[in-house]
Every structure is written in structure tokens, then in C-alpha cells.
Amino acid sequence: MRVMLLGQSLIQREICRQGWPSMTAIAALLRRADVVFTDLETPIDGPSAGKPTRSDATLHRAPATVIDCLKSLGVTMVTTANNHAWDLGTGGIGSTIEALDQRGIVHAGSGRNLAVAAASATQRTPAGDFALAAAAAGAIRPGAAATTEHAGINELRRRADGTLEPADVDRVLAAIGAARATGATVLMCLHNHHWE
């Protein structure tokens, strides 16, 4: 199985339309992989997106065409657990998931409730199954984390003494274990803002 891991895709416009030098060569390289993963660090501004939860230059949002661009480059899988996933509120979480589902991009890390946000997602390939478990830590604003009744991201919290919240660790490890039990190769992505 060939897996390519990209950095974060913090794009807010459809960059494929204008192109850039070596775009064709990069896409050809990525398309040789069974799985191409990236961190989609921008919510999709679709019909169900909410009002912005930020009012400064750190607000990220993009049209659904950015997903078309990523797909045309060869991206097959993304994490949606990061500190910008909630920039358009819980509606933005839903709008992003809807756009990814419509385009057949496998994703993990956010969802309509905590159980969905914490669950791994699997991509089937000719070389076998590849699963993603995802969470985010640090710089997660109040209201962004998924709960049993609230859409959001799978947050891995750090306690005041610097240790990780045991329930969050157990949830992440359970998702990894459940994916591995299916025989899939598993990637765990943690979008982390605890710089130290």
C-alpha cells in the first residue's frame, strides 16, 4: 500500500483553477498513491454553515470547490479535527462533512456528536483498508468540541497539571483499536497547538 501524507490544507479559494508551476507533476505523483491524506484546516461555507465564530484575520472558510481541487490533485482522505473546524460554528462542521461526503472524500475528526466525531473512518483500496482516527488538542475554543448532543470536533484535552484527560485518551485509543481490529492499517492524526 502506498500512502502519501501532506501537510495541512489551509486553503480558502480554489487554487487549482489558476494553477501553479509543477501542479501537474505534483498531481501525477500523488495519484500514484492508494491513499493521499491531508488536514483540511478550513470549514466549508455551504448552505448549512453558521455565522463566523471569529472576527479577525484568523477566520478561515472556503467554498466547496476547494475540496474539488484537493480531489483533482489526488487527495482521498482528510482530518477535520483542528482549531479552525468551528470557524463557521456547528453548521460549518455539518457543511464541511456534507461537502466531503458528496465528493467521496474519507474523513474523521468531527461529527454531529461525540461518538461520530471520535470514530475512525476507513478507505478501501486495492492494497487493503486504510483507516484514520483523528483528534485536536490546544487552541480549541469553547463550543467547538463535540458532545453527546452537539456537533463539533474530537478534542483531546490537557488538564491543568499537564496530563491528558483520561476519558479523551481512552476514546482516542478505542477508535484506533477498533479500526485496527478490522485489519486496516491505521493512521492517527493529532492536530496539536500545545507548542511546548
C-alpha positions in Angstrom: 0.0 0.0 0.0 1.4 3.4 -0.9 0.3 6.3 1.4 1.3 9.9 0.9 0.9 12.3 3.8 0.5 16.0 3.1 0.7 18.9 5.5 -2.3 21.0 6.3 -4.5 22.3 3.6 -5.4 25.7 4.8 -6.8 26.9 1.5 -9.7 29.4 1.2 -10.0 29.5 -2.6 -10.0 27.1 -5.5 -6.2 27.2 -6.3 -6.4 24.6 -9.0 -8.2 26.9 -11.4 -5.3 29.3 -11.7 -2.7 26.6 -11.2 0.9 27.0 -10.3 4.3 25.8 -11.6 4.6 22.0 -11.2 1.0 21.5 -10.2 0.6 18.8 -12.9 3.7 17.0 -11.8 2.6 17.0 -8.1 -0.8 15.7 -9.0 0.7 12.9 -11.1 2.9 11.9 -8.1 0.0 12.0 -5.7 -2.2 9.9 -8.0 0.3 7.1 -7.8 -0.7 6.5 -4.1 -3.5 4.4 -2.8 -4.2 6.9 -0.1 -3.4 10.7 0.0 -4.0 12.3 3.3 -4.2 16.0 4.4 -5.5 18.1 7.3 -8.4 20.2 5.9 -8.0 23.2 8.1 -10.8 25.3 6.8 -14.5 24.8 7.1 -16.7 24.7 4.0 -19.1 27.6 3.7 -22.2 25.8 2.4 -25.9 26.3 2.8 -26.0 25.0 6.4 -22.9 26.8 7.6 -23.3 29.1 10.6 -22.2 32.6 11.3 -18.4 33.1 11.7 -17.2 32.5 15.2 -14.1 34.6 14.7 -14.0 38.2 13.5 -10.3 38.7 12.7 -7.7 37.5 10.1 -7.7 34.1 11.7 -11.2 33.3 10.4 -10.9 30.6 7.8 -13.7 29.5 5.4 -13.8 28.2 1.9 -16.2 27.3 -0.9 -16.8 23.6 -1.6 -14.7 23.9 -4.8 -11.6 23.7 -2.6 -12.5 20.0 -2.0 -12.9 19.5 -5.7 -9.4 20.9 -6.1 -7.9 18.6 -3.5 -9.7 15.7 -5.0 -8.3 16.6 -8.5 -4.8 16.6 -7.0 -5.4 13.1 -5.7 -6.4 13.7 -2.0 -8.6 10.8 -0.8 -8.7 11.3 3.0 -8.7 14.3 5.4 -8.9 15.0 9.1 -11.4 17.6 10.1 -10.3 17.9 13.7 -8.4 21.1 14.1 -8.8 24.6 15.7 -10.4 26.1 12.6 -13.1 23.5 12.0 -15.5 25.5 14.1 -14.9 28.9 12.4 -18.4 28.7 11.0 -20.0 27.1 14.1 -21.6 23.8 14.3 -23.3 24.5 11.0 -19.9 24.7 9.4 -19.0 21.3 10.9 -22.1 19.9 9.1 -21.5 21.8 5.9 -17.9 20.5 5.7 -18.9 16.9 6.3 -21.7 17.2 3.7 -19.3 18.6 1.1 -16.7 15.8 1.8 -19.4 13.1 1.7 -20.8 14.4 -1.6 -17.3 14.2 -3.2 -16.4 10.8 -1.7 -13.5 12.0 0.5 -13.0 9.9 3.6 -12.8 12.0 6.7 -12.6 11.7 10.5 -12.3 14.0 13.5 -15.6 15.9 13.6 -19.2 14.9 13.5 -22.8 15.6 14.6 -22.0 14.3 18.1 -19.0 13.0 20.0 -19.5 9.3 19.0 -19.4 10.2 15.3 -16.5 12.7 15.8 -14.4 10.2 17.6 -15.0 7.3 15.2 -12.4 6.3 12.7 -13.1 6.3 9.0 -11.9 3.7 6.5 -10.8 3.9 2.9 -10.9 0.7 1.0 -8.0 0.3 -1.5 -6.9 -2.5 -3.8 -4.0 -2.9 -1.4 -6.2 -3.2 1.7 -8.1 -1.0 4.1 -6.6 2.2 5.5 -8.2 3.9 8.5 -8.0 7.3 10.0 -8.5 8.3 13.7 -8.3 12.0 14.4 -8.4 14.5 17.3 -7.3 18.0 18.1 -5.6 19.5 21.1 -5.0 23.0 22.2 -6.5 26.3 20.9 -9.9 24.7 20.8 -12.4 27.4 21.7 -15.5 26.8 23.9 -18.3 25.3 21.9 -16.1 23.7 19.3 -15.8 20.2 20.9 -18.3 17.6 20.1 -20.5 16.4 22.9 -23.2 13.7 23.1 -25.8 16.3 21.9 -23.6 18.8 20.0 -21.7 18.7 16.7 -18.0 19.5 16.9 -14.5 18.1 16.8 -13.0 15.2 18.7 -11.0 17.1 21.3 -8.1 15.7 23.3 -8.0 17.9 26.4 -5.0 18.6 28.6 -5.6 19.1 32.3 -4.1 21.9 34.4 -1.3 19.6 35.6 -0.2 19.0 32.0 -1.5 15.4 31.8 -4.1 14.4 29.2 -7.7 13.9 30.1 -8.0 10.1 30.7 -11.5 9.8 29.1 -10.3 11.6 26.0 -7.2 9.3 25.8 -9.4 6.2 26.2 -11.7 7.4 23.5 -8.9 8.0 21.0 -7.2 4.7 21.8 -10.6 2.9 21.4 -11.0 4.4 17.9 -7.5 3.3 17.0 -8.1 -0.2 18.4 -11.5 -0.6 16.7 -10.0 0.3 13.4 -7.0 -2.0 13.8 -9.3 -4.9 14.8 -10.8 -4.8 11.3 -7.3 -5.5 9.8 -6.9 -1.9 8.5 -3.6 0.0 8.5 -4.3 2.9 10.9 -3.2 6.5 10.9 -3.7 8.6 14.0 -3.7 12.4 13.3 -3.4 14.8 16.2 -3.7 18.5 15.3 -1.8 19.9 18.3 -1.4 23.5 19.5 0.4 22.8 22.8 3.6 24.3 21.4 5.8 23.5 24.4 
